[in-house]
Every structure is written in C-alpha cells, then in structure tokens.
Amino acid sequence: MTRPPKARQQVLDAARRIVEERGAGHVTFDELARVSGVTRGGITYHFPTKEDLLRGLIEADVAQWQQAADAATAEATCEGIACPRAAALRGQLRCQLGEDEQHRRFVAGMLMAGIADDSLLEPVRAHQARQFGDWRWDEADLRRFLLLAAADGLFWQDMFRLSPIPAEARPRLHALIERLLDEWSPVETAPPDSTKPPDSTKP
C-alpha cells in the first residue's frame, strides 16, 4: 500500500514548526507523530532516519527560497534590468536582505544540526553549484559575488543580533548595494540583425 503524498508534506510542515519553535534537537519521530497526526510508520516510510528528514527540510527550504528569488527576479526584470544575470542577482539580494523572520527562525533552529553533520547541507551545496555553474569568475562576476557576500554577512549579523546599523539606515544600505549592482553590471546589447541587408553607404 502506498502512502498518500500529502502525508510527506504534513510531516515536513510539522517538523519545520518544531525546528522554528524549539530547534532541530527537539525533532523526534514520537513528537512528529503527535504534531503532524501521521503515524510513526507513516513518517519512517517517507523519512527512514532523522537525517533524511532534516535533509528534506533543507531541500524544501532551498526550493521555497528559490521561488521567492525567482519572483523578485521577475519583478526586477519588469523594472527594466537589461542584464539577465543582474536581474537574477537582484532577486537573490532582495531575498537575502528581506525581513523574513520565519526563515531566520528556521535557519537558527537548524544551525547546530548543520554544524554537527555538515552532510545535511548537501542540498545547499547542490543549489550553489547550479546557481554559479555558468559563472566565468571574471571581474564582473567577482564584483557580483562581492555583493552577495555582503548580503550574506548582513544576514548573519542580523541572525546573531550583532549588526551596528540603525534601522533607519538599513534602507539606504540596501539601496546602495542595488546601486552598485547597476553600476557594476555591463549593459547587454542585442547582436546585429543578420536579416537586414548591409548598409551600402558605408565604406
């Protein structure tokens, strides 16, 4: 007998709530069964081990983050960003610099588990490999990555409440990062239209 797919999502949703509220150390199969309403057998059918479950949680979080980044990328594209890579990077920056408190609670709850077993972070590594697989790492790419690294640093400063930046200055800092992205992104020009006849007036 196959298990209904919605049971898997119920387990993931319940596990995420536990992680956000109490941390990954409190995720047990017995607690999951209580919170999710799925039997222990139903849980282990989808996630044979706790490590499988935590890895599934991270995979789901990466997918959710990418959906948000894609939506922000589409918004940036509508704003007239000419370079597709710059538009995608702007979407990622807006997600990273956003005020997603639920995501921060999830990352905080998973922190110790990821430190104890860094194989749980394989979904993040796979995402990074896809995201940067076609980068040339020339001057333009290094500058773009510098902006991502700055956004990452701000995220982790906020995570540990170490940021010295006052709230009223944050929008100006975010705007500065986006302005640097605009300044550092080369304008992509369309290739010549080969269907047009050559200009006979040119020497």
C-alpha atoms as an extended CHARMM CRD file, in Angstrom:
* protein
*
       203  EXT
         1         1  MET       CA              0.0000000000        0.0000000000        0.0000000000  PROA      1               0.0000000000
         2         2  THR       CA              1.4130000000        3.3990000000       -0.9750000000  PROA      2               0.0000000000
         3         3  ARG       CA              1.3390000000        6.2980000000        1.4420000000  PROA      3               0.0000000000
         4         4  PRO       CA             -0.5550000000        9.4220000000        0.3550000000  PROA      4               0.0000000000
         5         5  PRO       CA              1.8270000000       12.1820000000       -0.8070000000  PROA      5               0.0000000000
         6         6  LYS       CA              0.1480000000       14.7020000000        1.4690000000  PROA      6               0.0000000000
         7         7  ALA       CA              1.4270000000       12.7390000000        4.4950000000  PROA      7               0.0000000000
         8         8  ARG       CA              5.0010000000       13.6080000000        3.4940000000  PROA      8               0.0000000000
         9         9  GLN       CA              4.1320000000       17.3060000000        3.3720000000  PROA      9               0.0000000000
        10        10  GLN       CA              2.3290000000       17.0550000000        6.7250000000  PROA      10              0.0000000000
        11        11  VAL       CA              5.4940000000       15.6210000000        8.2530000000  PROA      11              0.0000000000
        12        12  LEU       CA              7.6870000000       18.3340000000        6.7200000000  PROA      12              0.0000000000
        13        13  ASP       CA              5.3170000000       21.0900000000        7.8620000000  PROA      13              0.0000000000
        14        14  ALA       CA              5.2280000000       19.7060000000       11.4090000000  PROA      14              0.0000000000
        15        15  ALA       CA              8.9990000000       19.2470000000       11.5250000000  PROA      15              0.0000000000
        16        16  ARG       CA              9.5410000000       22.8110000000       10.3460000000  PROA      16              0.0000000000
        17        17  ARG       CA              7.2550000000       24.1570000000       13.0760000000  PROA      17              0.0000000000
        18        18  ILE       CA              9.2490000000       22.2280000000       15.6980000000  PROA      18              0.0000000000
        19        19  VAL       CA             12.5630000000       23.4910000000       14.2800000000  PROA      19              0.0000000000
        20        20  GLU       CA             11.3690000000       27.1080000000       14.2080000000  PROA      20              0.0000000000
        21        21  GLU       CA              9.9390000000       26.9770000000       17.7280000000  PROA      21              0.0000000000
        22        22  ARG       CA             12.4040000000       24.7240000000       19.5880000000  PROA      22              0.0000000000
        23        23  GLY       CA             15.2750000000       23.7460000000       17.2830000000  PROA      23              0.0000000000
        24        24  ALA       CA             16.2210000000       20.6210000000       15.3320000000  PROA      24              0.0000000000
        25        25  GLY       CA             17.3030000000       18.8300000000       18.5100000000  PROA      25              0.0000000000
        26        26  HSD       CA             13.6380000000       18.5450000000       19.5140000000  PROA      26              0.0000000000
        27        27  VAL       CA             12.6140000000       16.7670000000       16.2940000000  PROA      27              0.0000000000
        28        28  THR       CA             11.8470000000       13.1600000000       17.2340000000  PROA      28              0.0000000000
        29        29  PHE       CA              9.6020000000       10.6580000000       15.4980000000  PROA      29              0.0000000000
        30        30  ASP       CA              7.3090000000       10.4970000000       18.5230000000  PROA      30              0.0000000000
        31        31  GLU       CA              6.9680000000       14.2900000000       18.6530000000  PROA      31              0.0000000000
        32        32  LEU       CA              6.4570000000       14.4130000000       14.8790000000  PROA      32              0.0000000000
        33        33  ALA       CA              3.6750000000       11.8410000000       15.1040000000  PROA      33              0.0000000000
        34        34  ARG       CA              1.9790000000       13.9420000000       17.7890000000  PROA      34              0.0000000000
        35        35  VAL       CA              2.3040000000       17.2570000000       15.9390000000  PROA      35              0.0000000000
        36        36  SER       CA              1.6670000000       16.0270000000       12.3780000000  PROA      36              0.0000000000
        37        37  GLY       CA             -1.0250000000       13.4370000000       13.0300000000  PROA      37              0.0000000000
        38        38  VAL       CA              0.9110000000       10.9630000000       10.8640000000  PROA      38              0.0000000000
        39        39  THR       CA              1.7630000000        7.5960000000       12.3960000000  PROA      39              0.0000000000
        40        40  ARG       CA              5.3720000000        6.7530000000       13.1860000000  PROA      40              0.0000000000
        41        41  GLY       CA              5.2460000000        4.1370000000       10.4170000000  PROA      41              0.0000000000
        42        42  GLY       CA              3.9890000000        6.7690000000        8.0000000000  PROA      42              0.0000000000
        43        43  ILE       CA              6.8250000000        9.0730000000        8.9710000000  PROA      43              0.0000000000
        44        44  THR       CA              9.5680000000        6.4590000000        8.5460000000  PROA      44              0.0000000000
        45        45  TYR       CA              8.0700000000        5.4120000000        5.1960000000  PROA      45              0.0000000000
        46        46  HSD       CA              8.9530000000        8.8380000000        3.8080000000  PROA      46              0.0000000000
        47        47  PHE       CA             11.9610000000        9.5590000000        6.0540000000  PROA      47              0.0000000000
        48        48  PRO       CA             13.6950000000        6.4060000000        7.3260000000  PROA      48              0.0000000000
        49        49  THR       CA             16.1000000000        8.4030000000        9.5140000000  PROA      49              0.0000000000
        50        50  LYS       CA             16.1140000000       11.7550000000       11.2520000000  PROA      50              0.0000000000
        51        51  GLU       CA             18.9680000000       12.7950000000        8.9540000000  PROA      51              0.0000000000
        52        52  ASP       CA             16.7740000000       12.0840000000        5.9150000000  PROA      52              0.0000000000
        53        53  LEU       CA             14.0630000000       14.2400000000        7.4420000000  PROA      53              0.0000000000
        54        54  LEU       CA             16.3940000000       17.1680000000        8.2180000000  PROA      54              0.0000000000
        55        55  ARG       CA             17.8700000000       16.9750000000        4.7310000000  PROA      55              0.0000000000
        56        56  GLY       CA             14.3320000000       17.0040000000        3.3100000000  PROA      56              0.0000000000
        57        57  LEU       CA             13.5820000000       20.1000000000        5.3740000000  PROA      57              0.0000000000
        58        58  ILE       CA             16.6100000000       21.8950000000        3.9680000000  PROA      58              0.0000000000
        59        59  GLU       CA             15.7050000000       20.8370000000        0.4050000000  PROA      59              0.0000000000
        60        60  ALA       CA             12.2170000000       22.2700000000        0.9030000000  PROA      60              0.0000000000
        61        61  ASP       CA             13.6140000000       25.4960000000        2.3520000000  PROA      61              0.0000000000
        62        62  VAL       CA             16.0340000000       25.9140000000       -0.5770000000  PROA      62              0.0000000000
        63        63  ALA       CA             13.1670000000       25.3750000000       -3.0480000000  PROA      63              0.0000000000
        64        64  GLN       CA             10.9850000000       27.9020000000       -1.1900000000  PROA      64              0.0000000000
        65        65  TRP       CA             13.8170000000       30.4480000000       -1.1340000000  PROA      65              0.0000000000
        66        66  GLN       CA             14.4170000000       29.9590000000       -4.8700000000  PROA      66              0.0000000000
        67        67  GLN       CA             10.7300000000       30.5470000000       -5.6170000000  PROA      67              0.0000000000
        68        68  ALA       CA             10.9150000000       33.8280000000       -3.6970000000  PROA      68              0.0000000000
        69        69  ALA       CA             14.1270000000       34.7820000000       -5.5270000000  PROA      69              0.0000000000
        70        70  ASP       CA             12.5230000000       33.9580000000       -8.8850000000  PROA      70              0.0000000000
        71        71  ALA       CA              9.5510000000       36.1730000000       -8.0500000000  PROA      71              0.0000000000
        72        72  ALA       CA             11.9010000000       39.0130000000       -7.0760000000  PROA      72              0.0000000000
        73        73  THR       CA             13.8770000000       38.4270000000      -10.2840000000  PROA      73              0.0000000000
        74        74  ALA       CA             10.7040000000       38.7520000000      -12.3460000000  PROA      74              0.0000000000
        75        75  GLU       CA              9.9540000000       41.9990000000      -10.5180000000  PROA      75              0.0000000000
        76        76  ALA       CA             13.4670000000       43.2910000000      -11.2640000000  PROA      76              0.0000000000
        77        77  THR       CA             13.1000000000       42.3090000000      -14.9170000000  PROA      77              0.0000000000
        78        78  CYS       CA              9.8780000000       44.3140000000      -15.1080000000  PROA      78              0.0000000000
        79        79  GLU       CA             11.8410000000       47.2690000000      -13.7490000000  PROA      79              0.0000000000
        80        80  GLY       CA             13.9250000000       47.1760000000      -16.9080000000  PROA      80              0.0000000000
        81        81  ILE       CA             17.1350000000       45.4720000000      -15.7630000000  PROA      81              0.0000000000
        82        82  ALA       CA             18.8440000000       44.7440000000      -19.0810000000  PROA      82              0.0000000000
        83        83  CYS       CA             21.2940000000       42.0540000000      -17.9740000000  PROA      83              0.0000000000
        84        84  PRO       CA             19.5490000000       38.7420000000      -17.0710000000  PROA      84              0.0000000000
        85        85  ARG       CA             22.2780000000       37.8140000000      -14.6220000000  PROA      85              0.0000000000
        86        86  ALA       CA             21.9850000000       41.1920000000      -12.9090000000  PROA      86              0.0000000000
        87        87  ALA       CA             18.2080000000       40.7760000000      -12.6730000000  PROA      87              0.0000000000
        88        88  ALA       CA             18.6260000000       37.3040000000      -11.1270000000  PROA      88              0.0000000000
        89        89  LEU       CA             21.2200000000       38.6200000000       -8.7010000000  PROA      89              0.0000000000
        90        90  ARG       CA             18.9390000000       41.4920000000       -7.7130000000  PROA      90              0.0000000000
        91        91  GLY       CA             16.2340000000       38.9460000000       -6.9100000000  PROA      91              0.0000000000
        92        92  GLN       CA             18.6390000000       36.9840000000       -4.7240000000  PROA      92              0.0000000000
        93        93  LEU       CA             19.8510000000       40.1270000000       -2.9650000000  PROA      93              0.0000000000
        94        94  ARG       CA             16.3080000000       41.2560000000       -2.1980000000  PROA      94              0.0000000000
        95        95  CYS       CA             15.5260000000       37.8670000000       -0.6700000000  PROA      95              0.0000000000
        96        96  GLN       CA             18.7120000000       37.8270000000        1.3700000000  PROA      96              0.0000000000
        97        97  LEU       CA             18.2040000000       41.3770000000        2.6330000000  PROA      97              0.0000000000
        98        98  GLY       CA             14.4880000000       40.9480000000        3.2600000000  PROA      98              0.0000000000
        99        99  GLU       CA             12.7680000000       40.7520000000        6.6350000000  PROA      99              0.0000000000
       100       100  ASP       CA             11.7150000000       37.0830000000        6.5560000000  PROA      100             0.0000000000
       101       101  GLU       CA             11.5880000000       36.3110000000       10.2560000000  PROA      101             0.0000000000
       102       102  GLN       CA             10.1870000000       32.8170000000        9.7100000000  PROA      102             0.0000000000
       103       103  HSD       CA             13.1710000000       31.8830000000        7.5330000000  PROA      103             0.0000000000
       104       104  ARG       CA             15.5640000000       33.2770000000       10.1340000000  PROA      104             0.0000000000
       105       105  ARG       CA             13.9380000000       31.1590000000       12.8520000000  PROA      105             0.0000000000
       106       106  PHE       CA             14.2940000000       28.0750000000       10.6560000000  PROA      106             0.0000000000
       107       107  VAL       CA             17.9850000000       28.7570000000        9.9650000000  PROA      107             0.0000000000
       108       108  ALA       CA             18.6090000000       29.3790000000       13.6800000000  PROA      108             0.0000000000
       109       109  GLY       CA             16.8330000000       26.1390000000       14.5690000000  PROA      109             0.0000000000
       110       110  MET       CA             18.8900000000       24.1470000000       12.0660000000  PROA      110             0.0000000000
       111       111  LEU       CA             22.2340000000       25.7460000000       12.9190000000  PROA      111             0.0000000000
       112       112  MET       CA             23.5630000000       23.2230000000       15.4310000000  PROA      112             0.0000000000
       113       113  ALA       CA             22.3930000000       20.2570000000       13.3510000000  PROA      113             0.0000000000
       114       114  GLY       CA             24.2550000000       21.6100000000       10.3190000000  PROA      114             0.0000000000
       115       115  ILE       CA             27.4210000000       22.1580000000       12.3600000000  PROA      115             0.0000000000
       116       116  ALA       CA             27.2440000000       18.6680000000       13.8680000000  PROA      116             0.0000000000
       117       117  ASP       CA             26.6490000000       16.9780000000       10.4900000000  PROA      117             0.0000000000
       118       118  ASP       CA             27.5770000000       19.1160000000        7.5070000000  PROA      118             0.0000000000
       119       119  SER       CA             26.3330000000       16.4250000000        5.0890000000  PROA      119             0.0000000000
       120       120  LEU       CA             22.8790000000       17.8240000000        5.8450000000  PROA      120             0.0000000000
       121       121  LEU       CA             23.9130000000       20.8790000000        3.8330000000  PROA      121             0.0000000000
       122       122  GLU       CA             24.3200000000       18.9320000000        0.5760000000  PROA      122             0.0000000000
       123       123  PRO       CA             21.0560000000       20.4360000000       -0.8110000000  PROA      123             0.0000000000
       124       124  VAL       CA             22.5600000000       23.9060000000       -0.2740000000  PROA      124             0.0000000000
       125       125  ARG       CA             25.8040000000       22.8810000000       -1.9760000000  PROA      125             0.0000000000
       126       126  ALA       CA             23.8450000000       21.4600000000       -4.9290000000  PROA      126             0.0000000000
       127       127  HSD       CA             21.8780000000       24.7080000000       -5.1650000000  PROA      127             0.0000000000
       128       128  GLN       CA             25.0970000000       26.7140000000       -5.1370000000  PROA      128             0.0000000000
       129       129  ALA       CA             26.5700000000       24.5180000000       -7.8770000000  PROA      129             0.0000000000
       130       130  ARG       CA             23.5240000000       25.1720000000      -10.0670000000  PROA      130             0.0000000000
       131       131  GLN       CA             23.4640000000       28.8750000000       -9.2720000000  PROA      131             0.0000000000
       132       132  PHE       CA             27.1210000000       29.5240000000      -10.0500000000  PROA      132             0.0000000000
       133       133  GLY       CA             27.8120000000       26.7640000000      -12.5570000000  PROA      133             0.0000000000
       134       134  ASP       CA             27.9770000000       29.0770000000      -15.5810000000  PROA      134             0.0000000000
       135       135  TRP       CA             29.8070000000       31.9660000000      -13.8970000000  PROA      135             0.0000000000
       136       136  ARG       CA             33.1030000000       32.9160000000      -15.5600000000  PROA      136             0.0000000000
       137       137  TRP       CA             34.5440000000       34.4650000000      -12.3890000000  PROA      137             0.0000000000
       138       138  ASP       CA             35.8470000000       37.4320000000      -14.3430000000  PROA      138             0.0000000000
       139       139  GLU       CA             35.9350000000       40.9420000000      -12.8610000000  PROA      139             0.0000000000
       140       140  ALA       CA             32.1800000000       41.4350000000      -13.3330000000  PROA      140             0.0000000000
       141       141  ASP       CA             31.3170000000       38.1080000000      -11.6670000000  PROA      141             0.0000000000
       142       142  LEU       CA             33.7010000000       38.7540000000       -8.7820000000  PROA      142             0.0000000000
       143       143  ARG       CA             32.0160000000       42.1000000000       -8.1460000000  PROA      143             0.0000000000
       144       144  ARG       CA             28.5820000000       40.4980000000       -8.2220000000  PROA      144             0.0000000000
       145       145  PHE       CA             29.7260000000       37.8340000000       -5.7980000000  PROA      145             0.0000000000
       146       146  LEU       CA             31.1180000000       40.5280000000       -3.5230000000  PROA      146             0.0000000000
       147       147  LEU       CA             27.6080000000       41.9970000000       -3.2560000000  PROA      147             0.0000000000
       148       148  LEU       CA             26.1640000000       38.5720000000       -2.4400000000  PROA      148             0.0000000000
       149       149  ALA       CA             28.8480000000       38.0920000000        0.2060000000  PROA      149             0.0000000000
       150       150  ALA       CA             27.9390000000       41.4780000000        1.7060000000  PROA      150             0.0000000000
       151       151  ALA       CA             24.2680000000       40.4630000000        1.8500000000  PROA      151             0.0000000000
       152       152  ASP       CA             25.2370000000       37.1350000000        3.4640000000  PROA      152             0.0000000000
       153       153  GLY       CA             27.2670000000       38.9940000000        6.0730000000  PROA      153             0.0000000000
       154       154  LEU       CA             24.3300000000       41.2670000000        6.8870000000  PROA      154             0.0000000000
       155       155  PHE       CA             22.0550000000       38.2150000000        7.1920000000  PROA      155             0.0000000000
       156       156  TRP       CA             24.3560000000       36.5280000000        9.7210000000  PROA      156             0.0000000000
       157       157  GLN       CA             24.8950000000       39.7480000000       11.6640000000  PROA      157             0.0000000000
       158       158  ASP       CA             21.1380000000       40.0220000000       11.9990000000  PROA      158             0.0000000000
       159       159  MET       CA             20.8890000000       36.3490000000       12.9410000000  PROA      159             0.0000000000
       160       160  PHE       CA             23.1190000000       36.8940000000       15.9640000000  PROA      160             0.0000000000
       161       161  ARG       CA             21.9110000000       40.4520000000       16.6180000000  PROA      161             0.0000000000
       162       162  LEU       CA             25.3890000000       41.8590000000       16.0320000000  PROA      162             0.0000000000
       163       163  SER       CA             24.6020000000       44.4920000000       13.4240000000  PROA      163             0.0000000000
       164       164  PRO       CA             25.5600000000       48.0550000000       14.4360000000  PROA      164             0.0000000000
       165       165  ILE       CA             23.4480000000       49.5400000000       11.6190000000  PROA      165             0.0000000000
       166       166  PRO       CA             20.4550000000       51.5370000000       12.9300000000  PROA      166             0.0000000000
       167       167  ALA       CA             17.0910000000       50.6430000000       11.4840000000  PROA      167             0.0000000000
       168       168  GLU       CA             16.7090000000       53.9910000000        9.7240000000  PROA      168             0.0000000000
       169       169  ALA       CA             19.9860000000       53.4560000000        7.8070000000  PROA      169             0.0000000000
       170       170  ARG       CA             19.1810000000       49.9700000000        6.5200000000  PROA      170             0.0000000000
       171       171  PRO       CA             17.0500000000       51.0240000000        3.5180000000  PROA      171             0.0000000000
       172       172  ARG       CA             19.8720000000       53.3140000000        2.3650000000  PROA      172             0.0000000000
       173       173  LEU       CA             22.3990000000       50.4850000000        2.6970000000  PROA      173             0.0000000000
       174       174  HSD       CA             20.1760000000       48.1330000000        0.6990000000  PROA      174             0.0000000000
       175       175  ALA       CA             19.7070000000       50.8230000000       -1.9590000000  PROA      175             0.0000000000
       176       176  LEU       CA             23.4810000000       51.3110000000       -2.1080000000  PROA      176             0.0000000000
       177       177  ILE       CA             24.0150000000       47.5910000000       -2.7320000000  PROA      177             0.0000000000
       178       178  GLU       CA             21.4870000000       47.6560000000       -5.5790000000  PROA      178             0.0000000000
       179       179  ARG       CA             23.0440000000       50.8040000000       -6.9950000000  PROA      179             0.0000000000
       180       180  LEU       CA             26.4580000000       49.1370000000       -7.0290000000  PROA      180             0.0000000000
       181       181  LEU       CA             24.8930000000       46.1780000000       -8.8300000000  PROA      181             0.0000000000
       182       182  ASP       CA             23.6230000000       48.5600000000      -11.5160000000  PROA      182             0.0000000000
       183       183  GLU       CA             26.9900000000       50.2940000000      -11.8200000000  PROA      183             0.0000000000
       184       184  TRP       CA             28.9550000000       47.0350000000      -11.9610000000  PROA      184             0.0000000000
       185       185  SER       CA             26.6890000000       45.2110000000      -14.4240000000  PROA      185             0.0000000000
       186       186  PRO       CA             27.6150000000       45.6690000000      -18.0790000000  PROA      186             0.0000000000
       187       187  VAL       CA             24.7510000000       46.5870000000      -20.3790000000  PROA      187             0.0000000000
       188       188  GLU       CA             23.9940000000       43.7270000000      -22.7380000000  PROA      188             0.0000000000
       189       189  THR       CA             23.4480000000       44.7970000000      -26.3150000000  PROA      189             0.0000000000
       190       190  ALA       CA             21.4820000000       42.8510000000      -28.8570000000  PROA      190             0.0000000000
       191       191  PRO       CA             23.5160000000       41.1140000000      -31.5850000000  PROA      191             0.0000000000
       192       192  PRO       CA             23.3510000000       42.6230000000      -35.0710000000  PROA      192             0.0000000000
       193       193  ASP       CA             20.2610000000       41.6490000000      -37.0490000000  PROA      193             0.0000000000
       194       194  SER       CA             21.5860000000       39.3500000000      -39.7760000000  PROA      194             0.0000000000
       195       195  THR       CA             18.2970000000       39.6340000000      -41.7020000000  PROA      195             0.0000000000
       196       196  LYS       CA             18.9870000000       43.2670000000      -42.5910000000  PROA      196             0.0000000000
       197       197  PRO       CA             20.9640000000       43.9510000000      -45.7730000000  PROA      197             0.0000000000
       198       198  PRO       CA             24.3560000000       45.5870000000      -45.2650000000  PROA      198             0.0000000000
       199       199  ASP       CA             24.4700000000       49.3770000000      -45.3950000000  PROA      199             0.0000000000
       200       200  SER       CA             25.9010000000       50.1400000000      -48.8480000000  PROA      200             0.0000000000
       201       201  THR       CA             26.5930000000       53.7620000000      -47.8980000000  PROA      201             0.0000000000
       202       202  LYS       CA             29.3580000000       52.7140000000      -45.5060000000  PROA      202             0.0000000000
       203       203  PRO       CA             32.8690000000       52.4660000000      -46.9560000000  PROA      203             0.0000000000
